[in-house]
């Protein structure tokens, strides 16, 4: 399992901006599709999903602009 993770990280290290753009587009489309198919299920969890989104967004902003800027 460790070898697969290392190979994947090595490949991701060689991504270009276009590769990351396509990765983001595919993940956004997957999220929209899941939201469309399971809309009634996710409606009862919107507060939880907002909390998770805000926490993860703040974590990424911290890691990007404060931790790795040095």
Buried (B, 14 or more C-beta within 10 A) or exposed (E): EEEEEEEEEEEEEEEEEEEEEEEEEEEEEEEEEEEEEEEEEEEEEEEEEEEEEEEEEEEEEEEEEEEEEE
